[in-house]
Amino acid sequence: MARCDRGYLCEVCGEPVPEITDSDLYLRFVLGEVDSRLLLAAPERHLRCNPVQAQFIVDPHFEPVEVEGPFDKRLQDPGEVSRREFRVTAAWRRLRELPGSGLPLNAYPLPPDSPT
């Protein structure tokens, strides 16, 4: 991760986001939601500091996140929830594989037309 002098600071809690594997910004990049040109300028958050997104990560190695209120996935269309869980979980798993992989930045995102 860049920003050599001060590192990435979470815009929600203010604490550093030291690892790409805990980065909401890079998760969104892997999902194709953030352009690579914005990685150095876009706000950063810990995965858990964006619970609306984190609630869609469903993996035994990720402690579940619940959201109360109108963005709670339990209140959304089950088909859309299932599709989003599949895609966000796939992106989170890919994020965990990236450190030390040697992949170039442009190979990080998941293909837009496939869930994995």
Secondary structure, 3 states (H helix, E strand, C coil): CCCCCCCCEECCCCCECCCHHHEHHHHHHHCCCCCHHHCCCCCECEHHHCHHHHCCCCECCECCCCCCCCCCHHHCCHHHHHHHHHHHHHHHHHHHHCCCCCCCHHHCCCCCCCCC
